[in-house]
Amino acid sequence: QVQLVESGGGLVPPGGSLRLSCAASGTIVSMYAMGWYRQAPGKQRELVAVISSGSNINYGDSVKGRFTISRGNAKNTVYLQMNSLEPEDTAIYYCHAEADRSGYWGQGTQVTVSS
């Protein structure tokens, strides 16, 4: 079983920045990809960014040029640097991992962009 623990959410004014972190623990044989999704009230969960074990990266269209996903030095960690935040970025951000032929979700961290 894989556990994902997220941190770094909070309240930030428009134009500000936040950095989210996600660490995976448990028995992991092969980690294929880690990434971030978000869900705003009344909307479907959407892709924010994902990075594969081969370092291929995909971003959601709405965050391209503003958000950057990266791997941490510690094994099975991933970061999301969010710059130029907009009120439309307000959502619960979920870490996701594909490992050992299964998908896993974190508990989510709230990001609120408001003045």
Disulfide bonds with the S-S distance in Angstrom:
Cys22-Cys95 2.03
